């Protein structure tokens, strides 16, 4: 994002100083699973497109030297699962979502095969993943627009839960970046802000917008090492409305650090020396 757009974004956000009433903040948090279930009731399997691009962006999925176990967080109706399984015969995917209806759609998909996939309902912020997956057996974790749906006070709890089933390989995160056009739209419209960088959509689902600094601090404080973290800017155009907007996403990869390892010690020495997010 260039400096002019950044300053414009900061100016818009600075004017949005009022959070919605506390009652509604608590209600939206309490009703999170219910609101996502209603989302899938309305939209069924038609809202999101299959993510055929995932192999290009997550090249580790394409390694076929051994069978790998993947955990897909917030799997929805399977837009990640089925293209990835089709392209990678050596993978087994554990897929979870806290919408019961979404998991029902996954299990009713004609390509759902229990020998290659296990889909289950779970609230990552409080339900123990070890009840569904053996400890430290997951090679790759994918979180695509997942942490943004979780209020920030529960981000660390979610990571601790994931850490229980992850081995020392890789976690990949793709989510909304701070100053994204969607955040600016929420802020300009008023009555959407729950707290700083956390907003509520009209359908009752939440959306958090990440800085790289926050994301790195979150993962590193819970025992992960940052491999890469960057903003990705995309200009999208609404042809019908002749409108172009600047979308901003944060993409990152993390490696689980073994406690007491030399790698852990090296991280402690270098922590804080790198520029965090390029937004000054």
N, C-alpha and C positions, 0 to 999 in steps of 0.2 A: 504494500500500500504506500503510495507516495505521500509526502508530507501534507499536501493540501487536503487530500481525502481524509488523512488521519485527523487533522485539526477540525475538519467539518464534523467527523464522527464524534470527536470529543466534545464539541460544542453542543451537539444534539443530546448526548448522554448527560451532560452537565445540567441541562434544563429539566431533566426527569428526576426530580428529587423526592417524589412521594411514592411510597410503597402502598400496595393495596392493604386493606384492613387486616389485622392479625387473625381474625376469625377465618377469613378466606385463605390466608397463607397456610394455616393449619389444615383447613379442609382439603385444599388441593394436594397437600402432602399425604394426607390420610387416604384420599381417594385416587391415588396415582394408578394403582393396578386396575381399579374399576374404570377409570377414564380411558386407559389404553384398551381395555376389553371392549368398551363402547366404540372406540376408534375402529377396531377390526370388525365389529358387528356392522358398522356403516360401510366400510370400504372393502371388506372381505380380502381377497388376494389381489385386488386391482390397483392399489395405491402406489406401491413401490415396484420398480422394474428389477428384473433379475440382474445381479451384479456380475456380469461376465467380464468386467474389467479387473476384477479382484486379483486374478493371477498375475497381471502386469504390475500391479502396485504392491502385491504381497508375494514376492518371488519365492519365498521360503516354502510356500505351499506346493511349488512345482518340483521340489527335490523328491526323488523316488528311490533313493538308496535303501530306505527302510520304511516300514509302516509307521506313520506318525499319527498321534492323537491330537485333535484340534478341539478347542472349546470356543464356540461361537456364542457370545453374550448378546442378549437382546435379539434373538434370531428372527423375531417377527414371524412371517409366514413362509420363510425359507428361501428368500431371494439370494442369500449367500450360499446356503447349504447345497442346493441341488446343482448349480453350475460348477461349484468347486468339486463335489463328489464325481460329477461326470468327467471333469477334466483330469482328476487325480485319483486313479484307482487304488493307490496305496494308503489313502487317508481314511481315518475313522473320525467322525465328528460328533461331539456332544453339543447339543443345541438347547439353549434355555431361554425362557422369556417369562415375565410375570403376568402375561395375559394368557389365561386358560384357553381362550378362543383362538389365539394365534397358534398355540401348540396343537390344537385340534386340526387346524388347517395344514400344519406341517405333516402330521401323522396321516392325514387323508390324501396327501399328494401321491400320485401314481409312482413316483420315483423313491418314495420313502421305503427304506430297507433297514430293518433292525440289525442286520449283520454289519452295516456300515454307518449307522446313525442312531443316536439315542436322544430323543427330544423330551424335555420335561419342564414342568412349571416350577419356577423358583423366584423368590424375592432376594436378589443378590445382596441387599442391605442387611438382611437378618436371617435368611434360611441357609443352613450350612451346606455348602456344595459337596462336602465329604459324604453326605447322605446319598449322593448320586454318582460320585466319581471317586476312585481310589486316590489317596493322597499322593501328590507329587508324580502324577502319571501323564499330565498334559504337556505336550511339546510346544504347541503354539496356541496363543490366545488372541482372538479377534474381537475388538470392541468398536463397532462402527455406529456412531451416533447413539451411544449407550449412556456414557457418563453424563451427557448433557440432559438426559431425562431423569437424572438422580440429583436431588438437592445436595449442595456442596458439603453440608454437615455429615452426609453419609458416604462421601467419596472414599474416605480412608477405610471405613468398615467394609466397603465393597472390595477394595484392593486386598485387605487382609484375608477376606473370604477366598478370593481368586488365588492368592499366594499359597493357600493350603493344598491346592490340587495341581499347581504348576511345578514343573521341574526347573532346570536352569536355562531353558531355551529362550523363548521370545514372546513378548506381548506387543500387539500392534493396536494403536488407537487412531481413529479418524473421527473428528468432531467439529463442532462449530467454533470459529475463532472470534475473539473479541473484535468489535467494530464491523462484524458481518452485517450485510444489508438487512437481514431479518431482525437483528438486535436493534438497529436504528429504526426500523418500522415499528417494532414493539414500543420503543421509547417515545417515538413521536405520537403514537396513538393514545398514550396514557392508559392507566388502569390495567396494565399488564405486568408491572414490576413487583416481584415478591421481595427481592433484595438485590444488592449489587450483582449485575451480570446474570441474574436468574429471573426468567419471565414465564408467564402463563399464556398458552395459546387459547383461542376461542373454544376449542374442544376440551379444555381442562388439562391437557398434557403440558408438562414443564419443559423448558429449554434453557440450559446454562451455556454461556459463551466463555471460552477459555483463552487465557493468555498462555504463552509458552512457559513463562516463568512459573505460573501457578501449576501447570501440568507437570513440569519437571520436579518441582518441589514436592508435589503430592506423591509421585511415584518413588522418588529417591528417599523420601522420609519413611516409606514403607518397605524398603529393602530392594529396590530395583535400580539398575544403572541405565542412564539414558544413552541409547545408541545414536538416535537422531531425533530431532524435533524441529519442525519448520511450519511456516504458514504457506498455504497454497491459495492463491488468488485466482478466481475465475469470474469472467464477465458473462453473465447470462442474459439472454434477450427474450422478452415476451413479444412474440411476433404480432399477436392480436392487438396488444396495447402499444406496440412500438416503444417498448420500455426496456432499457438496459440497466442492470444492477450489478454491483460488485459483491460477489460472494467471497467469503473468507473462511477457510477451514484450517484446522491445525492437524497435522499428521505427525505421528511419533512412533518410535519403536523403543522397547525397553527389554532389558535382560534381568532376570532374577539373580540377585547376588547371594552367594552362599555365605552365611554368617561366619565371620572369622577368617575369610579367605584373604589373600593378598590383594585381590581385586577390590574387596570391601575397604581395605586400608587405603588403597590408592584413591578411591572415590572420596574418602574423608579428607585427603590432602588437597584435592583439586576442587572440591565443592565450592561453588560461588565465584570461580575465576572466569567463567565464560559469560559472554553477553547473553542475556536471556531471551529477548524476543524481537529485537530490532525496531521496536516502536518507541524507543527513548524513555 
